Amino acid sequence: MKFTFEDKVQIYNERKLGFSLSQLHFKWNIAQSKIEYIVRLVDRHGIDILRHIHHDYSAEFKEEAIYRVLTLHESIKRVSIDLGLSTDSILTRWIKEYKENGYNVVIRKR
């Protein structure tokens, strides 16, 4: 399920008001790990990071992110939050495609 910017802001605000992960999970039908990701993302970058903005990431940007995970052994979640990715599954996909493509960054045409 996709959440609107307003939904994500409300989830963030309710968590900061003391709602438990379990309460928010049942109220919004969202995985607790996704709630934690939203909170960490906003705490790191501010509320505007939750706006859905289309990004075309460069090969260099993707390569640096992949390098941090595969070579520097940083966690996918940490790198994703640090880079402001809307979800950590984006970086997971980049790594999978990178490996499947002979350790070359995949750039998708839109």
Secondary structure, DSSP 8 states (H G I E B T S, - for coil): ----HHHHHHHHHHHHTT--HHHHHHHHT--HHHHHHHHHHHHHH-GGGGS-------HHHHHHHHHHHHTS---HHHHHHHHT-S-HHHHHHHHHHHHHTTS-------
